[in-house]
Amino acid sequence: MSDLSATDEAPEIAVEQVGQSAGERPGSWLVSWRIGNLTAEAIALASAWLPHGEFRGERTELAPARIVRPRESAEIDLDVRWNGEPGSVVENAFLILIAHWKQEPWRVLVRLTIRGTPERMPHATTETMSIQRVGFSEQGEP
């Protein structure tokens, strides 16, 4: 394996929440996300999850993987547990994606702030994003 450097190329994506609907049980939501591919190569979305205790979605395997063509976007729907009130705020929630780009697996960490709307719905704002090769921390070690 080669060492990673600051000049290594990484995929570029955009993430935004584009919808939500109440589930059958209280505190259950179906949240829709738009994942935009800003690169010239296709990206395959393999899995997604939301690990925060107050805005939580179990790992969902996207089988078959969702292919996002260059300069296009795709939507994914995730089941989420959230019991926020209007005006409530959940900071440091994360959407985690595993994607394949140029035959390499990548982990996308999207830090979110969740705000309760007046209608008691969750609304996520993307704050920051980091993208790293899966297993990058082991590369270059003896």
C-alpha positions, 0 to 999 in steps of 0.5 A: 500500500502507498502512503497517503499525502496531502496531495492525494485525490479524494472524491468530492460530494455534496450532501443535503437533507431534501425531505422527511416524513413521519413514520408509523410509530412516534419518533420514527421518521423517514429522512431523504438525503440528496448525495451529489457527485462533484467529480468526473468519475462515478461514485457507488454508495454502499451504506449509510447510517446516523450514529447519534443517540438523539438522531439515530439511524441504523446502518443501511446497506444499499444493495445493490450499491447506488451509483451516482454518475459524474456531476449528478445526484441520487437520493437515499431514504433512511429510517431515523429515530428523533423525538425533538420538539419545535426549536430543539437543536441536536449538535454534532450528529453525523451521517456516515456514508461508505462509498466506492470511488476509483475502485477504493472504499471511502468513508464520508463523515458529514457533521450535522446540526438538527433543528426541530421545525414548528411542525415538529419535524427534523431538519438537518443542516450540513456543517462540515464534511471529511472524506477519508480512505477506509483503512487510511490510519493503518497505511504506512505503519510497519 
